[in-house]
Every structure is written in C-alpha cells, then in structure tokens.
Amino acid sequence: MEWIALLLIVSILIIFIVDCVRCKITPTPSSKKVRLKVLEILPKTVDGVILELGSGFGQMALDLSKHFPKNSVMSFEKAYIPYFIQRFLLMRSHAKNITLFFKDFKKRDFSNSGLIFCYLYRSIMPELMKKIRSEAQKPTWVISHTFAIDELKPIKTAYANDLYNTPIYLYLIRPQEYKKHSAHPSASI
Ligand SMILES: C[S@@+](CC[C@H](N)C(=O)[O-])C[C@H]1O[C@@H](n2cnc3c(N)ncnc32)[C@H](O)[C@@H]1O
C-alpha cells in the first residue's frame, strides 16, 4: 500500500517537472494583490472574447469571468496538474462564461479576441505580440504582469502593492489590417 502511495507521489512529481520544462514556466499563480490591481486597470468594456493564456490553477480566469459577466472567457492550459485542478475548481464555481481548454494557446486563433491576459515568461512576449497583431480582427487589449512587451509602449503601467511592486502593463494592440483603415479602438477604458 505504501509503495502504491509512493509511486503515485513520484509519478505526480515527474509529471509536474516534465510539464514545467515543456511549458518553460512553473504554474505560479498571480497573487491576490496582483489580481486586484489587474482588475482595477482593466478597460470597463471589452468587445470580443477574453483569453487567459496559460491559466494555471484558474483564479485569474475566475476573476475575469466575474468582472466581465457578459463576455466569454477562454482559459488555456497545457500542463496536466494545474489543468485538472482548474477543471475541479470550475466544477465547484458558478461561473457560466468560462471555457477551459487543455491546449497550447499558440494553436488557438486569436481573431475574435477583445482582451488577452497573460503572466508568462520574457522570451515569449515578442512572439505573442506578432501573433496578436497578425490574427486579431480589431484592437485587442493585452494585460501582462511581470513581463513587458518591449517593442510596445503600454497605455498604462500600474504596480501591485506587494513585496516586489509587481509591474502590470496594459497595451492596446492594433491588428495590421485595422491600422491601415482606422486609428480608434473599439473598446473604452
Ligand atoms: C506563471 S503561470 C500563470 C498562471 C495564471 N495565468 C495566473 O496568472 O495565475 C503560467 C502558466 O502558463 C502555462 N503555459 C505556458 N505556456 C503555455 C502554452 N503555450 N499553452 C498553454 N499554457 C501554457 C504554464 O503551464 C503555467 O501554468
């Protein structure tokens, strides 16, 4: 019996480590203070779907679904343990507007996005910006904390009231096509 428990623990540990290597990041959740500050600086309305890229255990996705009850929130996670924990938490929550995908968000088309939240890692940010720019059909709000998109000037930068003064960056990314025809965003801050 003890061997079975030990085997289970070791297997979970191996899955966790392999996933961290595969995803290039641990499923560290955004802290409560960071999440509160994110909600504070979000635009009031969003036109389109809200994407949580690499949603971890899902607290931020739940906050976003409460904050924007009329929008659809799509949550993407490709590591097994956070995915199953989030699935369990979603079953217990009353959130009706979240859909969780066990999927690499890079394989998802961003055409209908209105707002994208991410807390990822530095090297993915330029790639992410290019993907949003080429696929989004309208100006898309992007909110990222800890890691900035170096090529873009944020519309707003806020700092969480935590030990690290975590920076939170709000951008408005205009798709390539849209840029040629108009200069006005379709959402208000
Ligand atoms: C630092 S955690 C952030 C969790 C959550 N967004 C939050 O703020 O609390 C980053 C998560 O992104 C996931 N991730 C990284 N790359 C991914 C990808 N390409 N597709 C889906 N999930 C990914 C990781 O597995 C990890 O759980």
The ligand as a Tripos MOL2 file, in Angstrom:
@<TRIPOS>MOLECULE
LIG
   27    29     1     0     0
SMALL
NO_CHARGES

@<TRIPOS>ATOM
      1 C1          3.0640   31.7220  -14.3430 C.3       1 LIG1
      2 S1          1.6940   30.6860  -14.6640 S.3       1 LIG1
      3 C2          0.3740   31.8520  -14.6300 C.3       1 LIG1
      4 C3         -0.9370   31.2370  -14.1800 C.3       1 LIG1
      5 C4         -2.1440   32.1830  -14.2760 C.3       1 LIG1
      6 N1         -2.2310   32.8130  -15.5680 N.3       1 LIG1
      7 C5         -2.1160   33.2330  -13.2180 C.2       1 LIG1
      8 O1         -1.8120   34.3980  -13.5460 O.co2     1 LIG1
      9 O2         -2.3900   32.9210  -12.0380 O.co2     1 LIG1
     10 C6          1.8940   30.3560  -16.3980 C.3       1 LIG1
     11 C7          1.0960   29.1450  -16.9060 C.3       1 LIG1
     12 O3          1.1520   29.1360  -18.3290 O.3       1 LIG1
     13 C8          1.1470   27.7760  -18.7770 C.3       1 LIG1
     14 N2          1.6390   27.7800  -20.1520 N.ar      1 LIG1
     15 C9          2.8750   28.1670  -20.5850 C.ar      1 LIG1
     16 N3          2.9460   28.0680  -21.9310 N.ar      1 LIG1
     17 C10         1.7240   27.6310  -22.3500 C.ar      1 LIG1
     18 C11         1.1720   27.3560  -23.6480 C.ar      1 LIG1
     19 N4          1.8960   27.5250  -24.7570 N.pl3     1 LIG1
     20 N5         -0.1170   26.9470  -23.7260 N.ar      1 LIG1
     21 C12        -0.8710   26.7990  -22.5900 C.ar      1 LIG1
     22 N6         -0.3980   27.0430  -21.3490 N.ar      1 LIG1
     23 C13         0.8860   27.4520  -21.2230 C.ar      1 LIG1
     24 C14         2.0360   27.0850  -17.7610 C.3       1 LIG1
     25 O4          1.7920   25.7100  -17.7230 O.3       1 LIG1
     26 C15         1.6270   27.8080  -16.4510 C.3       1 LIG1
     27 O5          0.6220   27.1050  -15.7790 O.3       1 LIG1
@<TRIPOS>BOND
     1     1     2 1
     2     2     3 1
     3     2    10 1
     4     3     4 1
     5     4     5 1
     6     5     6 1
     7     5     7 1
     8     7     8 2
     9     7     9 1
    10    10    11 1
    11    11    12 1
    12    11    26 1
    13    12    13 1
    14    13    14 1
    15    13    24 1
    16    14    15 ar
    17    14    23 ar
    18    15    16 ar
    19    16    17 ar
    20    17    18 ar
    21    17    23 ar
    22    18    19 1
    23    18    20 ar
    24    20    21 ar
    25    21    22 ar
    26    22    23 ar
    27    24    25 1
    28    24    26 1
    29    26    27 1
@<TRIPOS>SUBSTRUCTURE
     1 LIG1         1 GROUP 0 **** ****
